[in-house]
Amino acid sequence: MTVELDLDGIAAPPRSNGELVFAEPWQSRAFGMAMSLTEAGAFTWDEFRERLIDQISSWEADAAPGECYSYYDCWVAALEQVVVDKGLVAKGALSDRGVELVSRPAGYDHGHDHDHDHDHDHGH
C-alpha cells in the first residue's frame, strides 16, 4: 500500500524545496514509524490523518500566545492516539516507555560493539 501524503493543507508535513524537513532525528523516526505501520495495515492513512488534523486543530485552539508550534509533536500525539485506539499498545504503556527512554544517558543504545555502515559523525 502506498501512502499519499497531503502536500497542502493542515496535515501537510514541513518541506523545503519539496523535500521533507526533520529538525531532529526523533522526528524522522516518528514519521517512519507512522508510515511503516500504515503500510503494514495496522491502521489506514485516513485514520492517522484524521487524528493528525484533530491534534493540529487542538493545538491551534489551545496554544498560549507565543507558544512555538511543532508539527511533529502533533504527529507523535496522533500516532500515540491511533495505536492506542487500535489496541496495538495499552494506553499507559507509551508514557511509561517514553519516560524510560528519556531517562537513558546519551548514546545508551549506540555502542560501537556492533557492525554498522552509516553516515554520521561520532566525534572523530
Helices and strands as residue ranges (DSSP letters): E 15-16, E 19-20, H 25-39, H 45-62, H 71-85, H 91-102
